[in-house]
Amino acid sequence: MQQEQNNQLNIEITEEIAEGTYANLAIITHSHAEFVVDFVNVMPGVPKSKVKSRIILTPMHAKRFMKAMIDNIEKYEQVNGDIQDLEQIEIPMNFGGPTAQA
C-alpha cells in the first residue's frame, strides 16, 4: 500500500487555468529538439489573431500526446459518433517560419 501512495502524482490547477482558453486553430512547428504548439482563436472577418497559449514538448512527449489524443478521440466517437470535419478554412500558415500544419 505504501508503494502505491509513493507512485501517485498530485497535480494542482489554479482557478484561472481551470477556466481554460478557447482555441480553434493549432499551429505546430518543430526543430530537432522540440515541438511547439501554438493555440489561436481565429475570429471570422478579423484579419489578425493572437496566440493564446504555447506548449513546448520534447519529441517523445509530443508522440505520447498524439497517441493520447487519438485514444481519446476514438473513445469520444464510440459514444457520440464520428466527428465531422465540416469546415475547411484556408488560413495562411507561413508566419515567417517553416510551413506548419494544424
Backbone hydrogen bonds, N-H to C=O, Kabsch-Sander energy under -0.5 kcal/mol:
donor,donor_aa,acceptor,acceptor_aa,energy
5,Q,1,M,-1.8
6,N,2,Q,-1.8
7,N,3,Q,-1.0
7,N,4,E,-0.5
8,Q,5,Q,-1.0
10,N,8,Q,-0.5
11,I,9,L,-0.7
18,A,14,T,-2.4
19,E,15,E,-1.4
20,G,16,E,-0.6
20,G,17,I,-1.2
24,N,40,V,-1.9
25,L,40,V,-1.4
27,I,38,D,-2.8
28,I,26,A,-0.6
28,I,101,Q,-1.0
29,T,27,I,-0.5
29,T,36,V,-2.4
31,S,34,E,-2.7
35,F,57,L,-3.1
36,V,29,T,-3.1
37,V,35,F,-0.5
37,V,55,I,-3.0
38,D,27,I,-2.8
38,D,36,V,-0.6
39,F,37,V,-0.5
39,F,53,S,-3.2
40,V,25,L,-2.9
41,N,50,K,-0.8
42,V,40,V,-0.7
43,M,41,N,-0.5
46,V,43,M,-1.9
52,K,39,F,-3.1
53,S,39,F,-1.4
55,I,37,V,-2.7
57,L,35,F,-2.9
62,A,58,T,-2.6
63,K,59,P,-2.1
64,R,60,M,-2.0
65,F,61,H,-2.5
66,M,62,A,-2.4
67,K,63,K,-2.3
68,A,64,R,-2.2
69,M,65,F,-2.5
70,I,66,M,-2.5
71,D,67,K,-2.4
72,N,68,A,-2.4
73,I,69,M,-2.7
74,E,70,I,-2.4
75,K,71,D,-2.1
76,Y,72,N,-2.5
77,E,73,I,-2.7
78,Q,74,E,-1.7
79,V,75,K,-1.2
79,V,76,Y,-0.5
80,N,76,Y,-3.1
81,G,77,E,-2.0
84,Q,82,D,-0.6
86,L,84,Q,-1.4
88,Q,86,L,-0.6
89,I,87,E,-0.7
91,I,89,I,-0.9
95,F,93,M,-1.0
100,A,93,M,-0.9
101,Q,28,I,-1.0
